[in-house]
């Protein structure tokens, strides 16, 4: 298994290894998966290609890395203003998302199962404050995929830069801002030293799913019991990553604030403009890409129902408890 993530990321690469550990433990060592970090076999953005080519049997990666091949690749991971982590999991496991995605991936010789979620990500690190739409004009922002397409229509200049090169680019002013993941991962990279304004939310990644992708022929060669075990173990790792982020991010955000991080929300004006622009992009893709239209229609149906329900009990309970936290009552 090749991973899209470096070994320094305990959540992302750590859960790559976690799958193999759990499978070996469940089979007395009979079922082994050997993990390789990004760059050890292929680059992080070529992980799925290596599985399609048969170079490796599996990858731990994110579908939106390959949106340039076909935008439908991104839908089961994260696209702007889609679903939260809980909403994505509802869609994957009970809304037909896994089957819809695998119908699409079958043409590429792949089968995939959810293998992690970061929860809603942060909007990124900025060298200056972003208060209005005018502040986006000409902004050189390390962001890609759908977000880059949406933001480019609002005047942003998207930049594709590998993770290891981001800090130097920010420090030199080659870029004005970068998005990465969230507090726990971002803290390790020291962005606060050169871009202190930390914006939220990352509206392009409300609940990004990481996938375990397998060569379809290799998966089908496994004994049926191992296929079943692999599916359920992927689901256990899927839950494990989100639980890990939910535990680590609260501690990391306090550390970042102590180091000088300035938290800033994207303004309602900016969020609304991004939402409307994203819908324009979606309408264009729905009209031109049948595979995209089919999967996106299913996500939209789940999204409408999910946010109908969550605004009742979940939203009100969480809001009340947040007020107690701010009042020092917890």
N, C-alpha and C positions, 0 to 999 in steps of 0.2 A: 504494500500500500504506500503510495506516494501522497504526501500531504502538501497542501498549499501554504502551510504555515511553518515558521521557524521554531526551533526548539525553545527559544526564549519565551514564547507565549504559552504559559502553563495551562491556560484554559483551552485554547484552540489546538495546539499541537498535543498538549497533554491528553485530550480526549481522543485524538487519533490513536495514541498508544493504549488508551483505556479499552477500546474495542477489543484489541488483541488480547489484553490481559484477561478480560472477562470471558472471552471465548475459550482460551486455554484453560482457565480455571474450571469452567463448566464441563470440559471434555477430558479432564486429566491429562492435558497437554497434547491431545490428539489433533485438535484444530488450531493451527498456528497462522497468525498474520504478522509479518514483519513490516514495521513502519519505517519510513524514510522521510526526513524533513524536506522542506522546500529547498531545491538546489542540489540535493544529494543525488538524485536521479535525473529529474527535470525541474525546470523553474516552476514556481508556485502557480503561475498562470497557465501552465501547460499540463496540469495534472490530469484533467479529463481527457485531453488529447492522448496522453500516454496510455490510458485505459482503453480508449478506442483503437489505438494502434496495437494493443496487446503487449506493450512493453512491460506493463505491470497489470495485475488483475484487478486492482482497486485504487481508489483515490478518496481522500477526505478534502472536500473543496466546497466552493460556493458557486451556485449556478450563474449568478450575475457576472462572474468573471468572463463568461463566454457569450455575453449578450451580443457581441459583434458578429458572431456566427449567425445568430437568429435571436431576436429579442425574447422569444418564448423561453429561452434558456433561463432567463432571470426570474420568471414569474413565481416559481416555487421556492425561491430564496427570499428576495425582497425587491419591491419596486416602490416608488414614491406613493405615500398616502394609501397604503394597502392595509395590512392587518398587524396588530400587536403580536407578540410571541404566543399568547394564549389563543388569539384568533387564528394564527397560522396553524397551530397544533390542532385546533378544532377542525379546520379545513382539511389538513393533511389526513388525519386519522378517521374522521367521520363525514367529511364533506366530499370525499372522492379525490382529494388532491394528489395523493400518492399514485393512484391509478392513472389519473389524467397526465401527470408528469411522466410516468413511465411509458404511456402510450406515445408521447412525444419522443422520449429518449430511445425508444426501441429502434427507431430509424438510424440511430447512431451506434447501435450495438451495445447499449448501456441499460442497466437497471439501477435505480437509486432508492435510498431510504433516508428519511431525516436523521441527522446525526449531530444535532446541537443547535442551540439558539443563543444569541447574545442578549436578547431583550432589546428594547429600543436603544438605539445608539445615540451618541452625542452629535451635535451639528458641526463640531470641529473647532480648531484653534485659529484665531485671527490676530493679525498684528495691529489692527485698528478696529474700532467699534463699527458695527454695521447696523445703522438705525433705520434707514429708508431704502427703497428700491434703487434710488440714485447711487447709493454707496456700493451697489453690486457692479456697476458699470466698470468694465476693465479689470475687475478683480481677478488676479491669477490664483486659482483655487485648485489644490490637488484633490480632485474628485473625478470619478468616472462613471461609466454605465449610464443608466437612466437619469440619475441626478445630474450628470454632466450635460446631457442633452437638454433637460428642462432648464437648468441654470444658464446655459449658453444662450437661450432665447431671451433671457433677461439681462444679457450683457456680460455675464461672467465668462472668463477664459479658462475652461477646464484644462487641467494638467495631469498627465499620467506619469507618476514617479514611484519607483519601487520604495517599499517601506524603509529600507536601510538608508535611503538617500534623502528622506524628507527633512530631517533636522537641518542638514547643511543647506538645503535649498531655502528653508525658512530663515535661517540665520543670515544668509547672504542677501536675502530679499529677492531671490529668483522667483519665489512664489510669495503670495500675501497671506495665504491661509491653507490649512489642510484638515481633512477629516480622517479619522482613523477608526476607532471602535468606541471605547468608553473609558471611564476613569481607571479601571484596573489595568488595562493594557496601555492606555495612553501615559500613565504615570511613569512607566519604565522608559519612555522615549524622551522625557525632559522637555516637551514642547513649551511648557510654561515659561521657560527661560528666554524664549525668543518670540512667542506669540501668546500673550497673557490672557486674551479674551476667549473664553470657552463657551461656545454657544450651544443652545439646545432648543428643540429636540432635533435629532437627525431624521427629518421627515421622509427621507428616502430609504431608511432602514428601521421601520417601526417594529419589526420582529423578524430579523433575518435568520433564515434556516440554513445551516451548514448541512451538506449531504455526504453520506457515504455512497460513492458511485462504484459499481462493479461492472466488469466486462460481462455482458449478458450470457454469453456462451459458457464462460467459466462458472458463473453462478448456477446455471442450469445443470452443469456437470456435478455439482455438489449433491450428496445424498439428501433426500427430502428432509430428514431430521436436521441436517446441518443448515439447509435453507431456512427452515423455521427458526432455528436457534439464532441464525444470523439476523433475521428480521427483528426478533424480539430483543436481541442484544443491542442492535442499532437504536431501538426505541428507548432502551434504558440509558444509553449514552446521550441521546437527544435530551432527555430530562436532566441528566447529570450536568451538562454544560450550563444550562440555564440556572440551575440551582447554585452552581459555583459562582456565576456572575452576580446573582442576587445576593450572595453572601459577601463577595469581595468588593463590589463597587461602592457600597456605603462607606467602608473604611478608606478606600482609595480617594474618594471625593474629598473627605476631610483632610487627607494628607495634601492633596493638590491645593486646597484653599489655604492651608498653612504655608505653602510655598509661594503664594502670591497669585494664584489663579483668580481671575475675575469672571464669575458666572454671568452670562447674559442670555435672555430669551430672544429668539427671533421674534420680531414684531408681528402683530396680527396682519399688517399690511403685506409684509414679506411672505408670510405663510399663505395668505389667501392668493397672492399672485402666483406663487409656486404651485398651489393646488390647481388653479385654473389652467396654468400652462401645462401641467402634467396631464390634465384631462384632454387637452388639445392633442398632445402626443399620443395618448391612448386611442383617441378617435381615429387618428391617421393609421395607427397600426391595426386596429380592429378592421378597418376597411381594406387593408392590403395583405394581411397575414392571417389565414384561417386558423392555424394552430394557436397563435397568440389569442385570437378572438375567443376561441373555445375555452381556453384555460382562464383567461381574464374574466369572462362572463361568470364562471363558477366562483372565482374569488370575490367578485363584486356582489354576488348573491349572498355569500357568507358574510361579507363585510357589512352589508345593510342590516342583517339580522344580529350580528355580533354587537354592533354599536347601539342597536335598539335595546338589547338586554343589558349591556354593561353600564348604560347611563342610569339604570334603575338602582339595583342594590350595590354593585361593585363601586361605582363612582361615588355614591353618597356615603358609603361606609369609609372608603379611602379618604374622601375629603374631610369627613369628621375627624378621623384619626390624624390626618396631617395637621389639622388645626390644633389638636392636643399636643402634637410634637412641637409645633412652633410656640405654643404657650408653656412649654417646659413641663407638661403634665405626664409625660411618658418616661 
